Structure formats: C-alpha cells, structure tokens
Amino acid sequence: MDLSKLKKRPSYPFETIAVAVSFSFRCEFLLAEAKRMADVCSATLILLHIGEKTREKEQLLDGLIAKSGIDSNENRLIWMDGEPVDTILKLCKLNIVDLLILGALERENLFKFYLGSIARNISRRAKCSVLLLTNPSATPQKFKKMVVNGVNNPKTIHTLNTSLYLAHLLNVIDVTVVNEVEVHGLAMTIAEDSTAPQTKEIKRNLEEESSGILQMVIEKCDSSKINLNNKVLKGKPGYAISKYAKDKNADMLVINSPDTSLNLFDRIFAHGIEYVLADLPCNVLIVHSRV
C-alpha cells in the first residue's frame, strides 16, 4: 500500500470502511450496520478479525457474513493474530481506512474503564475516524438526530463538514452544532466584588461571544440543503455535550479526535473526549481530520 496517501487525506468521503468483528452475540448486528454504512457511502468494506484462524471459526464467520447480506466477492475479510488494539490500528493504516466501525458497551465499570476496553483504546489512538455503535441492530434504524461539537478548534471545520456529508447520505433531519462554555472559566472571569447586574452582563457577553464563534464555524462549512441548529451550553467540555446528546435522544454524537494521546493520569482527571467515552450517550463518531 502507498502510505503517502494518508498524508493530508481528507476526513471524507469514506471510501474504505473497516469493521472489527468477533464472535460475540452482537456480531451479526454489527455486520448489518457496517453493510448499511458501506452501502450509503459507496465504500469498500473490509472485515477485520483478530485471532487465530481455524476452520470452525471460518465457517461460522462465513455464515454470519452471508446472513448479513455482505457480498464476500466485493468485500475483503482479513484475519490476523496479535494484540487487538495494535493489530487493528496497523491494519487500518495499511489499508488506508477512512472509517473504522466498532461495537461498544454503553458503560463500563470503573476498573475496566481505567484499563481501557479495546474500543475505547482504539478511539484514543486511531488515525482514522471511528464510529462507536452502542446498540447495533439486525435491521439498522434510521438516524434522525445528530449532535456535533462546535468547539473553537482547527479540527472542528473538518468534523462539521464530515458530519454534513454523512447527514446528507443518511437523510438526517435534525443537526445541532454545540459549543460549550467552560463553567470554571466563567467563574474565574467574574470577580468576587462584581454586582449581580455586572455578573449577568459578563455571562451574557461570554455566551454571545461563544455563539458568534459557533456561527462563524457554521458559515465556513458546506451546509448545502441541511438546516443547522446551534446551541451554546454552559458546562464542562465533553460532559455538557454528552449530556445534551443524551437528553435530546440523539442518534449520533460527532466529536473531534483527541489532540494528543491521553495517558492514565489524563483519563483520571478527565478531558473532553473522556467524558464521552466513559458513558456513551448514543452512537459516537470521532472524526480524525488528519490535519
């Protein structure tokens, strides 16, 4: 493979989609969701299985693939033994994958979260976009509501444009772009001797500034025929948008990929993406802009 193709590769369209499959009870559902996504994106689908290849496993997986309607002649199945996270990331890089689809538990206990599940470790380290599906179905449900981060970051314009690309293909009818105002920063801005009217004015100015930044981001994107709503939230970045997506009953939350690799200390004192990964509010798309 020509790995130079990865450099500055756009975050969309999704031309090559990979799905990591195992022999869990949800494998059939995950394959159905991956097929739907590959079909709407007109993408090549690659199935990745990490583990020892046996005749029994091969027959079982072939049966699941056939049942899901995936054409084995047009799509590839790759078997490779090794440590799951590193092996999946390596295969995604070698095959110029644009989107990796993973199944994910909605919530993990504290001990397992700190150790990191396969899905969450990949989400932190992947160099392609990652779609975490919390409740895959044999008959994939229509995506109706999408919430997208609108944080002031160079990556955001790529995330928003990728969201609109996908929203158009999936016929999403409700897209809301959200910016979060850090509560701690708001408190630091307001002096102890500020009067109630002054405090109210400071809050209003900060919210207007955040709303203005959000609007500038929206105006730069290619919204085509999709109507975008915008929302400014007060709260901890990551936590606020995750709660909003859950309260809104969103079908998909779209966020930027992390700026740096997060270590154990970072995850204990959570950064934005960690709030989302700790308690997935819905399906989550992490866009890697490759900038």
Rosetta silent file (secondary structure, phi, psi, omega in degrees, C-alpha in Angstrom):
SEQUENCE: MDLSKLKKRPSYPFETIAVAVSFSFRCEFLLAEAKRMADVCSATLILLHIGEKTREKEQLLDGLIAKSGIDSNENRLIWMDGEPVDTILKLCKLNIVDLLILGALERENLFKFYLGSIARNISRRAKCSVLLLTNPSATPQKFKKMVVNGVNNPKTIHTLNTSLYLAHLLNVIDVTVVNEVEVHGLAMTIAEDSTAPQTKEIKRNLEEESSGILQMVIEKCDSSKINLNNKVLKGKPGYAISKYAKDKNADMLVINSPDTSLNLFDRIFAHGIEYVLADLPCNVLIVHSRV
SCORE:     score description
SCORE:     0.000 S_00000001
   1 L     0.000  145.755  177.959    0.000    0.000    0.000 S_00000001
   2 L   -87.377   97.404 -175.382    1.099    3.569   -0.704 S_00000001
   3 H   -70.703  -11.890  176.827    1.122    5.062    2.794 S_00000001
   4 H   -65.389  -19.188  179.103    1.789    8.534    1.367 S_00000001
   5 H   -66.126  -18.576 -179.911   -1.946    8.553    0.582 S_00000001
   6 H   -75.413  -26.699 -175.391   -2.575    9.039    4.298 S_00000001
   7 L   -68.607  124.042  178.561   -0.849   12.427    4.403 S_00000001
   8 L    57.486   21.920  177.785   -3.369   15.272    4.383 S_00000001
   9 L   -65.963  131.788 -179.060   -6.058   12.807    3.265 S_00000001
  10 L   -59.649  153.576 -179.717   -9.487   14.484    3.680 S_00000001
  11 L   -73.151  -14.892  175.258  -11.675   13.260    6.518 S_00000001
  12 L  -151.338  158.982    6.196  -14.385   12.443    3.981 S_00000001
  13 L   -73.583  164.192  175.697  -15.706   10.873    1.809 S_00000001
  14 L   -86.390   97.446 -177.914  -15.492    7.473    3.466 S_00000001
  15 L   -89.531  -30.364  177.483  -14.092    5.407    0.592 S_00000001
  16 E  -129.180  121.930 -178.852  -12.837    2.497    2.678 S_00000001
  17 E  -117.501  134.262  176.923  -14.689    1.337    5.775 S_00000001
  18 E  -116.962  148.577  174.626  -13.454   -1.368    8.148 S_00000001
  19 E  -132.324  130.834  179.150  -15.384   -3.177   10.848 S_00000001
  20 E   -87.771  121.472 -176.206  -13.759   -5.182   13.629 S_00000001
  21 L  -116.345  146.334  174.886  -15.672   -8.429   14.141 S_00000001
  22 L  -131.854 -165.423  179.342  -15.557  -11.023   16.864 S_00000001
  23 L  -109.372   35.635  176.515  -17.814  -13.922   17.739 S_00000001
  24 L   -76.065  167.893 -177.940  -19.940  -12.030   20.247 S_00000001
  25 L   -67.631  -14.932 -179.424  -23.722  -12.294   20.163 S_00000001
  26 L   -97.840    5.159 -176.706  -23.840   -8.838   18.515 S_00000001
  27 H   -58.636  -45.254 -179.694  -21.536   -9.708   15.618 S_00000001
  28 H   -59.149  -41.197 -179.237  -24.421  -10.264   13.191 S_00000001
  29 H   -68.262  -40.308 -179.991  -25.923   -6.877   14.110 S_00000001
  30 H   -63.571  -39.416  177.648  -22.584   -5.100   13.773 S_00000001
  31 H   -64.246  -39.240  178.804  -22.120   -6.572   10.291 S_00000001
  32 H   -63.583  -41.559  178.989  -25.587   -5.355    9.279 S_00000001
  33 H   -66.716  -40.628  179.899  -24.773   -1.829   10.447 S_00000001
  34 H   -64.913  -39.548  178.150  -21.400   -1.887    8.660 S_00000001
  35 H   -63.110  -44.021  178.846  -23.057   -3.022    5.437 S_00000001
  36 H   -58.613  -45.734 -177.909  -25.604   -0.191    5.674 S_00000001
  37 H   -66.218  -41.156  179.247  -22.845    2.383    6.185 S_00000001
  38 H   -65.903  -37.915 -179.834  -20.724    0.993    3.327 S_00000001
  39 H   -64.750  -47.410 -176.798  -23.752    0.976    1.028 S_00000001
  40 H   -69.461  -28.182 -179.834  -24.754    4.594    1.687 S_00000001
  41 H   -92.125   -2.823 -175.407  -21.148    5.765    1.338 S_00000001
  42 L    52.519   44.823 -174.366  -20.493    3.587   -1.757 S_00000001
  43 L  -106.394  156.236  169.887  -17.415    2.401    0.119 S_00000001
  44 E   -75.023  135.444 -179.269  -15.301   -0.733    0.076 S_00000001
  45 E  -107.826  128.322  176.916  -15.933   -2.764    3.228 S_00000001
  46 E  -116.178  128.098  177.218  -13.103   -4.594    4.996 S_00000001
  47 E   -99.837  128.587 -178.219  -13.847   -7.048    7.795 S_00000001
  48 E  -113.424  125.355  172.366  -11.110   -7.428   10.408 S_00000001
  49 E  -124.564  121.800 -179.195  -10.889  -10.404   12.747 S_00000001
  50 E  -100.511  115.156 -178.158   -8.032  -10.507   15.237 S_00000001
  51 L   153.280  172.998 -179.177   -7.306  -14.014   16.419 S_00000001
  52 L   -67.429  135.347  179.941   -6.267  -17.479   15.357 S_00000001
  53 L   -90.488  120.170  176.049   -7.839  -18.667   12.120 S_00000001
  54 L  -125.854  161.649 -179.847   -9.461  -22.090   12.366 S_00000001
  55 H   -62.797  -39.366 -179.897  -11.757  -23.933   10.020 S_00000001
  56 H   -63.790  -45.999  178.649  -14.562  -23.853   12.582 S_00000001
  57 H   -64.453  -39.854 -178.632  -14.259  -20.086   13.094 S_00000001
  58 H   -62.226  -42.780  179.379  -14.014  -19.506    9.359 S_00000001
  59 H   -65.764  -40.782  179.749  -17.250  -21.402    8.707 S_00000001
  60 H   -63.795  -45.020 -178.865  -19.031  -19.554   11.494 S_00000001
  61 H   -68.729  -37.624  176.602  -17.910  -16.145   10.243 S_00000001
  62 H   -60.075  -39.371  178.482  -18.759  -17.022    6.650 S_00000001
  63 H   -65.422  -40.965  178.983  -22.273  -17.866    7.797 S_00000001
  64 H   -66.655  -39.106  179.395  -22.648  -14.545    9.630 S_00000001
  65 H   -64.520  -44.730  179.852  -21.358  -12.625    6.610 S_00000001
  66 H   -64.114  -40.192 -179.053  -23.792  -14.378    4.290 S_00000001
  67 H   -65.379  -31.395 -178.839  -26.682  -13.780    6.689 S_00000001
  68 H   -80.209  -10.010  179.353  -25.911  -10.048    6.822 S_00000001
  69 L    86.504    9.176  178.737  -26.065   -9.793    3.029 S_00000001
  70 L   -76.402  130.177  179.292  -22.430   -8.768    2.601 S_00000001
  71 L   -81.996  109.330 -177.116  -21.023   -9.853   -0.755 S_00000001
  72 L   -67.825  -16.626  178.722  -17.781  -11.666    0.023 S_00000001
  73 L   -79.910  -25.922 -177.676  -16.653  -11.245   -3.577 S_00000001
  74 L  -101.362  -12.245 -178.361  -16.757   -7.444   -3.397 S_00000001
  75 L  -126.281  158.506 -174.045  -15.500   -7.007    0.163 S_00000001
  76 E  -109.342  146.285  173.301  -12.452   -8.338    1.990 S_00000001
  77 E  -117.955  122.964 -179.387  -12.029  -10.347    5.171 S_00000001
  78 E  -113.831  123.981  173.245   -8.652  -10.070    6.896 S_00000001
  79 E  -103.401  136.358  174.221   -7.581  -12.492    9.628 S_00000001
  80 E  -155.021  135.331  177.707   -4.548  -11.656   11.748 S_00000001
  81 L   -87.838  147.732  178.008   -3.303  -12.896   15.081 S_00000001
  82 L   150.325 -177.977  177.379   -1.912  -10.412   17.592 S_00000001
  83 L   -68.841  126.453 -169.782   -2.732   -7.875   20.292 S_00000001
  84 H   -54.330  -51.107 -173.551   -6.159   -6.494   19.266 S_00000001
  85 H   -63.833  -53.271 -177.712   -5.616   -2.730   19.580 S_00000001
  86 H   -63.341  -38.329 -177.532   -2.206   -2.516   17.904 S_00000001
  87 H   -68.784  -43.218  178.510   -3.170   -5.017   15.201 S_00000001
  88 H   -63.179  -44.079  179.540   -6.417   -3.254   14.287 S_00000001
  89 H   -63.313  -39.572  178.903   -4.660    0.125   14.135 S_00000001
  90 H   -63.964  -44.592 -179.088   -1.910   -1.343   11.963 S_00000001
  91 H   -66.134  -36.212  177.926   -4.407   -2.899    9.534 S_00000001
  92 H   -64.311  -39.996  179.516   -6.352    0.358    9.273 S_00000001
  93 H   -67.768  -46.370 -177.444   -3.173    2.210    8.364 S_00000001
  94 H   -64.493  -29.959 -176.394   -2.008   -0.381    5.821 S_00000001
  95 L  -103.002   14.514  176.653   -5.401   -0.449    4.109 S_00000001
  96 L    49.286   51.590 -178.679   -5.935    3.349    4.065 S_00000001
  97 L   -75.776  134.359  177.714   -9.140    3.025    6.089 S_00000001
  98 L   -92.917  -33.093 -178.294  -11.260    6.186    6.356 S_00000001
  99 E  -140.944  128.639  175.534  -13.775    4.907    8.913 S_00000001
 100 E  -109.526  127.805 -179.566  -13.468    2.116   11.468 S_00000001
 101 E  -105.156  130.590 -179.708  -16.688    0.744   12.951 S_00000001
 102 E  -132.677  146.561  169.217  -16.642   -0.809   16.418 S_00000001
 103 E   -82.236  150.935 -178.150  -19.235   -2.151   18.795 S_00000001
 104 L  -149.466  140.499  172.937  -19.096   -0.594   22.257 S_00000001
 105 L   -70.561  146.961 -179.031  -20.732   -1.106   25.623 S_00000001
 106 L   -67.819  -33.183  179.107  -22.753    1.890   26.766 S_00000001
 107 E  -150.349  144.892  176.825  -20.992    1.966   30.106 S_00000001
 108 L  -119.559  152.606  176.808  -18.083    0.190   31.739 S_00000001
 109 L   -69.887  165.406 -172.371  -17.305   -0.224   35.409 S_00000001
 110 H   -57.841  -45.725 -176.856  -14.537    1.917   36.874 S_00000001
 111 H   -62.130  -46.549 -178.320  -11.847   -0.767   36.904 S_00000001
 112 H   -67.625  -34.022  179.832  -12.425   -1.762   33.293 S_00000001
 113 H   -64.068  -43.008 -178.749  -12.581    1.877   32.198 S_00000001
 114 H   -69.423  -32.850  175.296   -9.153    2.655   33.605 S_00000001
 115 H   -70.877  -33.737  177.813   -7.686   -0.431   31.975 S_00000001
 116 L    89.871  118.654  174.849   -9.375    0.599   28.758 S_00000001
 117 L   -75.617  167.823  179.030  -11.531   -1.587   26.553 S_00000001
 118 H   -58.363  -47.640 -176.815  -10.463   -2.373   23.010 S_00000001
 119 H   -61.752  -43.168 -176.272  -12.993    0.058   21.550 S_00000001
 120 H   -74.521  -35.704  176.190  -12.025    2.930   23.791 S_00000001
 121 H   -64.329  -41.352  178.099   -8.276    2.421   23.425 S_00000001
 122 H   -64.269  -40.168 -178.881   -8.649    2.420   19.659 S_00000001
 123 H   -59.674  -34.130 -179.098  -10.787    5.567   19.847 S_00000001
 124 H   -77.807  -24.795 -169.994   -7.977    7.399   21.616 S_00000001
 125 H  -114.352  -12.541 -173.111   -5.234    6.282   19.233 S_00000001
 126 L   -63.409  146.569  175.413   -6.777    5.807   15.789 S_00000001
 127 L  -105.392   17.487  171.699   -5.539    7.820   12.808 S_00000001
 128 L  -134.083  168.844  178.073   -8.843    7.385   11.007 S_00000001
 129 E   -68.707  149.593 -177.118  -12.387    8.264   12.021 S_00000001
 130 E  -129.392  130.730  176.041  -14.065    5.825   14.408 S_00000001
 131 E  -110.436  115.815  177.302  -17.770    5.050   14.745 S_00000001
 132 E   -96.383  118.162 -179.540  -18.768    3.509   18.084 S_00000001
 133 E  -101.603  118.823 -175.865  -22.125    1.750   17.861 S_00000001
 134 L   -83.751  -28.569 -175.829  -23.800    1.288   21.227 S_00000001
 135 L  -145.850   66.505 -178.939  -26.782   -0.769   20.118 S_00000001
 136 L   -61.316  149.882 -176.174  -26.335   -2.283   16.645 S_00000001
 137 L  -130.716  149.672  176.812  -29.395   -3.906   15.135 S_00000001
 138 L   -64.140  -26.999  174.468  -30.028   -6.590   12.526 S_00000001
 139 L  -119.701   87.622 -174.679  -32.360   -4.044   10.910 S_00000001
 140 L   -48.734  133.313 -178.959  -30.428   -0.749   11.247 S_00000001
 141 L   -83.919  152.486  179.434  -32.574    2.123   12.474 S_00000001
 142 L   -68.896  136.324  174.287  -32.813    5.452   10.689 S_00000001
 143 L   -84.294  123.407 -177.807  -30.618    8.222   12.075 S_00000001
 144 L  -112.447  -36.504 -175.755  -32.835   11.248   12.761 S_00000001
 145 E  -124.245  129.628  179.724  -30.925   13.460   15.193 S_00000001
 146 E  -127.235  132.842  176.006  -27.230   14.338   15.104 S_00000001
 147 E  -114.539  131.536 -174.476  -25.310   16.482   17.599 S_00000001
 148 E  -125.761  137.464  176.637  -21.920   17.858   16.533 S_00000001
 149 E   -70.108  140.994  178.899  -19.246   19.608   18.591 S_00000001
 150 L  -121.052   30.661 -176.908  -18.637   23.227   17.591 S_00000001
 151 L   -61.405  150.202  179.199  -15.625   23.868   19.786 S_00000001
 152 L   -76.004   90.157 -175.482  -13.180   26.595   18.712 S_00000001
 153 L  -152.992  141.703 -179.898  -10.512   24.295   17.244 S_00000001
 154 L   -55.650  -26.625 -179.049   -8.921   23.970   13.763 S_00000001
 155 L   -73.340  -22.793 -168.691  -10.247   20.414   13.575 S_00000001
 156 H   -62.485  -38.182 -179.228  -13.865   21.451   14.021 S_00000001
 157 H   -62.143  -35.628  177.798  -14.486   22.635   10.459 S_00000001
 158 H   -70.817  -39.571  178.394  -13.411   19.186    9.209 S_00000001
 159 H   -63.969  -43.233 -178.547  -15.595   17.477   11.801 S_00000001
 160 H   -67.198  -44.030  178.479  -18.593   19.595   10.866 S_00000001
 161 H   -64.800  -36.415  176.481  -18.156   19.071    7.125 S_00000001
 162 H   -65.677  -39.487  177.845  -17.763   15.325    7.683 S_00000001
 163 H   -62.129  -42.882 -179.292  -20.959   15.361    9.762 S_00000001
 164 H   -68.092  -37.445  175.218  -22.853   17.151    6.995 S_00000001
 165 H   -58.257  -47.348 -177.983  -21.530   14.716    4.402 S_00000001
 166 H   -72.182  -38.394  179.274  -22.797   11.806    6.472 S_00000001
 167 H   -61.174  -38.934  178.593  -26.050   13.547    7.420 S_00000001
 168 H   -64.014  -44.497 -178.509  -26.823   14.053    3.738 S_00000001
 169 H   -68.608  -34.197 -176.907  -26.199   10.381    2.910 S_00000001
 170 H   -93.174    0.707 -179.593  -28.201    9.141    5.902 S_00000001
 171 L    57.996   42.335  176.565  -31.040   11.659    5.411 S_00000001
 172 L   -70.962  132.588 -174.212  -30.632   13.044    8.930 S_00000001
 173 L   -99.665  -11.701 -174.460  -33.320   15.672    9.522 S_00000001
 174 E  -138.261  106.339  178.772  -32.028   17.343   12.693 S_00000001
 175 E  -119.091  120.898  179.900  -28.390   18.501   13.057 S_00000001
 176 E  -117.687  125.872  178.327  -27.412   20.617   16.067 S_00000001
 177 E   -99.229  127.441 -171.325  -23.940   22.149   16.435 S_00000001
 178 E  -118.655  133.165  170.277  -22.985   22.712   20.065 S_00000001
 179 E  -115.242  142.925 -176.625  -20.372   24.921   21.690 S_00000001
 180 E  -112.020  132.668  176.361  -19.576   24.565   25.383 S_00000001
 181 E   -99.002  118.060 -177.969  -18.705   27.420   27.756 S_00000001
 182 L   -62.010  119.976 -177.731  -16.376   26.218   30.491 S_00000001
 183 H   -63.305  -41.483 -179.459  -18.089   26.816   33.845 S_00000001
 184 H   -62.321  -43.212  178.694  -14.783   27.115   35.711 S_00000001
 185 H   -63.717  -35.058  178.551  -13.559   29.723   33.240 S_00000001
 186 H   -65.662  -42.238 -179.717  -16.809   31.599   33.630 S_00000001
 187 H   -65.928  -38.250 -179.810  -16.415   31.686   37.400 S_00000001
 188 H   -67.410  -30.552 -178.994  -12.830   32.946   37.146 S_00000001
 189 H   -69.722  -32.577 -176.098  -13.941   35.744   34.836 S_00000001
 190 L   -87.733  113.335 -178.929  -16.469   37.031   37.341 S_00000001
 191 L   -68.201  153.760 -178.218  -14.725   38.943   40.140 S_00000001
 192 L   -61.205  -31.795 -175.964  -15.827   38.411   43.732 S_00000001
 193 L   -92.152   11.291  178.680  -16.853   42.055   44.054 S_00000001
 194 L   -69.840  139.326  176.577  -18.989   42.005   40.887 S_00000001
 195 L   -78.545  166.647  179.453  -22.554   43.105   41.384 S_00000001
 196 H   -57.810  -45.489  177.929  -25.485   40.966   40.242 S_00000001
 197 H   -63.079  -37.676  178.965  -26.089   43.137   37.137 S_00000001
 198 H   -65.631  -42.551  178.231  -22.365   43.015   36.288 S_00000001
 199 H   -60.415  -44.454  179.828  -22.307   39.247   36.674 S_00000001
 200 H   -62.619  -39.197 -179.593  -25.341   38.909   34.440 S_00000001
 201 H   -67.941  -41.306  178.540  -23.724   41.161   31.816 S_00000001
 202 H   -61.822  -45.197  179.333  -20.454   39.190   31.865 S_00000001
 203 H   -60.963  -43.554 -178.199  -22.325   35.917   31.414 S_00000001
 204 H   -63.585  -41.982 -179.616  -24.361   37.379   28.558 S_00000001
 205 H   -65.122  -40.676  179.083  -21.225   38.683   26.803 S_00000001
 206 H   -65.565  -40.538  178.860  -19.457   35.333   27.110 S_00000001
 207 H   -66.653  -39.554  178.116  -22.459   33.482   25.744 S_00000001
 208 H   -66.104  -38.582  178.023  -22.746   35.932   22.843 S_00000001
 209 H   -63.698  -44.841  178.690  -19.041   35.534   22.103 S_00000001
 210 H   -63.497  -40.343  178.948  -19.376   31.732   22.087 S_00000001
 211 H   -65.140  -38.341  178.465  -22.463   31.968   19.898 S_00000001
 212 H   -65.367  -42.971  177.658  -20.596   34.253   17.476 S_00000001
 213 H   -61.382  -43.285  179.725  -17.657   31.854   17.257 S_00000001
 214 H   -62.023  -42.005 -179.591  -20.059   28.999   16.632 S_00000001
 215 H   -65.375  -36.743  178.461  -21.831   30.918   13.893 S_00000001
 216 H   -65.148  -38.509  177.669  -18.520   31.684   12.153 S_00000001
 217 H   -64.253  -44.443 -179.132  -17.661   27.983   12.151 S_00000001
 218 H   -62.585  -41.019 -178.365  -21.062   27.112   10.697 S_00000001
 219 H   -65.969  -24.119 -179.627  -20.736   29.752    7.973 S_00000001
 220 H   -81.122  -18.262 -174.043  -17.425   28.226    6.834 S_00000001
 221 L   -88.242  166.016  179.861  -18.868   24.759    6.333 S_00000001
 222 L   -93.636   85.984 -175.053  -20.688   23.356    3.331 S_00000001
 223 L   -80.234  -13.882 -179.975  -24.187   23.086    4.779 S_00000001
 224 L    43.501 -119.429 -175.147  -25.826   22.642    1.331 S_00000001
 225 L   -99.278    6.620 -177.693  -29.519   21.882    1.901 S_00000001
 226 L   -90.551  128.710  177.149  -29.236   20.827    5.549 S_00000001
 227 L   -82.261  125.164  179.823  -30.607   23.207    8.150 S_00000001
 228 E  -102.855  132.765  170.294  -28.235   23.558   11.082 S_00000001
 229 E   -96.908  153.717  175.383  -29.328   24.455   14.590 S_00000001
 230 E  -130.419  150.110 -173.928  -26.798   25.887   17.022 S_00000001
 231 E  -146.695  132.983  174.376  -26.663   25.701   20.789 S_00000001
 232 E  -106.687  126.121 -179.126  -24.360   27.164   23.441 S_00000001
 233 E  -114.856  143.487  172.525  -24.084   25.118   26.638 S_00000001
 234 E   -98.083  124.958 -179.356  -22.566   26.053   29.984 S_00000001
 235 L   158.433  177.334 -178.948  -20.640   23.171   31.476 S_00000001
 236 L   -68.374  124.511  179.199  -17.540   21.020   31.421 S_00000001
 237 L   -54.150  132.333 -176.671  -16.420   20.409   27.813 S_00000001
 238 L    97.712  -55.043  179.885  -17.241   16.851   26.837 S_00000001
 239 H   -68.852  -44.653 -175.662  -19.603   16.296   29.737 S_00000001
 240 H   -64.685  -45.305 -178.013  -22.042   19.048   28.709 S_00000001
 241 H   -70.293  -33.936  178.187  -22.365   17.962   25.078 S_00000001
 242 H   -64.474  -44.506  178.794  -22.632   14.301   26.090 S_00000001
 243 H   -65.479  -39.941  179.861  -25.488   15.074   28.486 S_00000001
 244 H   -62.679  -44.236  179.498  -27.178   17.266   25.872 S_00000001
 245 H   -61.563  -38.799  179.397  -26.996   14.476   23.264 S_00000001
 246 H   -68.891  -45.788 -179.864  -28.496   12.041   25.746 S_00000001
 247 H   -64.351  -31.931 -178.757  -31.292   14.422   26.821 S_00000001
 248 L   -81.942   -6.093 -175.423  -32.062   15.194   23.172 S_00000001
 249 L    57.295   43.290  179.620  -32.253   11.467   22.372 S_00000001
 250 L   -67.547  150.375  176.625  -29.715   11.976   19.589 S_00000001
 251 L   -88.169  -24.712 -179.199  -28.878    9.040   17.347 S_00000001
 252 E  -150.376  133.266  172.144  -25.294   10.168   16.835 S_00000001
 253 E  -108.285  128.334 -177.838  -22.841   12.442   18.624 S_00000001
 254 E  -114.476  126.022 -177.266  -19.952   13.661   16.453 S_00000001
 255 E  -134.557  163.147  175.077  -16.769   14.961   18.088 S_00000001
 256 E   -69.889  154.062  170.558  -13.182   15.834   17.181 S_00000001
 257 L   -70.237  155.468 -179.849  -10.437   13.275   17.652 S_00000001
 258 L   -63.691  146.836 -178.826   -8.236   13.973   20.704 S_00000001
 259 L   -70.475  -32.607  179.832   -5.395   16.433   20.120 S_00000001
 260 L  -139.047  165.295  174.705   -2.864   14.218   21.865 S_00000001
 261 L   -71.316  130.858 -177.034   -2.621   10.678   23.176 S_00000001
 262 L   -96.486  133.150  177.902   -4.089   10.605   26.664 S_00000001
 263 L   -95.207 -174.983 -176.515   -2.359    8.662   29.435 S_00000001
 264 H   -60.507  -40.654  179.635   -3.838    7.200   32.638 S_00000001
 265 H   -60.464  -42.990  179.591   -3.396   10.493   34.541 S_00000001
 266 H   -61.711  -36.754 -175.766   -5.295   12.365   31.820 S_00000001
 267 H   -77.395  -28.840  176.038   -8.147    9.886   31.976 S_00000001
 268 H   -68.709  -44.512  175.115   -8.479   10.083   35.764 S_00000001
 269 L   -99.665   82.858 -160.014   -8.702   13.881   35.519 S_00000001
 270 L   -58.082  137.413  169.269  -10.928   13.642   32.501 S_00000001
 271 L   -92.648  174.923 -173.552  -10.508   15.622   29.308 S_00000001
 272 H   -51.295  -51.668 -175.914  -13.426   16.297   26.982 S_00000001
 273 H   -65.424  -27.285 -177.449  -13.365   13.063   24.987 S_00000001
 274 H   -69.548  -31.897  175.266  -13.021   11.004   28.154 S_00000001
 275 H   -63.219  -38.420  179.982  -16.405   12.160   29.467 S_00000001
 276 H   -69.876  -46.072 -177.046  -17.955   10.915   26.237 S_00000001
 277 H   -68.534  -28.418 -177.983  -16.076    7.602   26.226 S_00000001
 278 H   -69.178  -31.703 -176.136  -16.836    6.924   29.885 S_00000001
 279 E  -149.875   81.892 -174.200  -20.590    6.934   29.360 S_00000001
 280 L   -59.343  122.740 -177.766  -21.596    6.885   25.701 S_00000001
 281 L   -79.085  -19.971 -176.684  -24.858    8.830   25.329 S_00000001
 282 L  -174.650 -168.011  172.455  -25.601    7.288   21.904 S_00000001
 283 E   -59.850  138.976 -176.125  -23.664    6.209   18.822 S_00000001
 284 E  -124.928  127.230  173.923  -20.471    8.292   18.712 S_00000001
 285 E  -107.788  120.145  176.882  -18.473    9.292   15.631 S_00000001
 286 E  -103.253  112.527 -174.627  -14.942   10.517   16.341 S_00000001
 287 E   -89.853  123.613  173.939  -13.688   12.380   13.279 S_00000001
 288 L   -99.831  112.098 -173.464   -9.979   12.278   12.549 S_00000001
 289 L   -81.514  -13.126  179.948   -9.267   15.250   10.304 S_00000001
 290 L    57.234   30.842  177.718   -5.651   14.223    9.535 S_00000001
 291 L   -90.027    0.000    0.000   -4.565   17.872    9.726 S_00000001
